[in-house]
Amino acid sequence: MDLDDRQWTRIGEETVEHLSRLIRFDTSNPPGNETPAALYLKQVFEREGFTEMQLLEAAPRRGNLIVRLRGDGSKRPLLLCAHLDVVPAEPEHWSQPPFSGLVLGGEVWGRGALDMKHMVAMSLMVMLLARRQALPLKRDLIFAAVADEEAGSDYGARWLVENHPELVRAEYALSEMGGMLIPLGGARAYPIQVAEKGLCWLQMRARGRPGHGSAPHADNAVVRLSEAIARIGDGRRMPLHITPPVASFIRTLSAALPSPKGILLRGLLNPTLARPILDRLPPDWAPFFRALFCNTVTPTRLKAGIKTNVIPAEAEAELDCRLLPGFSAEDALREIRTLVGPDVELEPLKVNPGIAFDSDTELFRLLSRTLIAHDPGAIPMPYMISACTDARQLARLGAIVYGFTPGQLPPELPLLHMVHGHDERIPVASLHFGVRVLWQVVREFCV
Ligand SMILES: [Zn+2]
């Protein structure tokens, strides 16, 4: 049965109420403390007659809630996965208390409104609707509200995948981030995450001759390390690479933009033009685009010396290096080595390869089609994010994972400033839009 506009208004209001309630659970990670929020969700599901659910704690107070709605088994499951934890807020910089969940001026305020309790609330509503409407599911529909995404997933997705794989194994999963309107150069872009970069954290060490600070000499580890860091600089000398998800992102976006913007952007796919174009992009866009084309490297930590008058024998820096999908730590080390020269040692501290999912799938086409059905000007496009999400964990069980948390933000609420920033909030209208889009996707894909 199709729902009418009046029913959708009520469903949107319910979504807003659940999001407000969820924001009021302070799940700042550390320490996380996700269990009370997971319990709240569990009670909602129980009230609505759901029977198959598990609240699992990977450690005290680190709750994960998994709920399953059975299909006839003719197709493999679809998983809706969202994390319950949030990054800490600095309340003194907020205009409203960050865990208020206040609805003010048509917006729901609070930490997690966009990262990503909105998706918890929308997925919850879609589950409830699927049951209320007695949707004849061909595949199981799984809801997972997980802990600890913001601190590496050890008590959330990673733990579930390693300890309870049968609960979260799915053919496809929808998780963060993507499906949100981002006005890009005038186009109504809806990037859908199909890939994420990996990471390769490195230690860089210089050695030298120790001595008295009153007698400078040329074999100083601090100076040697500093010179290597200066050669890295802002990283713009790292080689450029065109990877398949970025190529399709650039092709789709450039086709949507009027010239000369579109032509200029398309030039990024031309190996001889890419570097001069990147060098000429406005400063607020250049790092974003450069990260799509490079294994990036950023010096972030320094350690040297014990006393002002002692020249130390060693100096160390840590480098945050991010890998394009398809590149190994060795590839990145080779590239960094050509920048820093032979006088420093480089050693990997932690390595996670990047991942890329096929975007030529039935589900990806459905996501695109559904966005266009609800926003005729929408330009959906595959997209790669530079950070890590739970997608890499879910992929270990064979799932194809797309970042898809549909919504619409006005230009004055830029997604990238709000996520992990101050005054995080989401328009009520975005939740009304998002829950309808998500429902249509689930209904068409699972029935
Ligand atoms: Zn997140």
Residues whose N, C-alpha, C, O or C-beta is under 5 A from the ligand:
A	BS01	ZN	D115 M116 E176
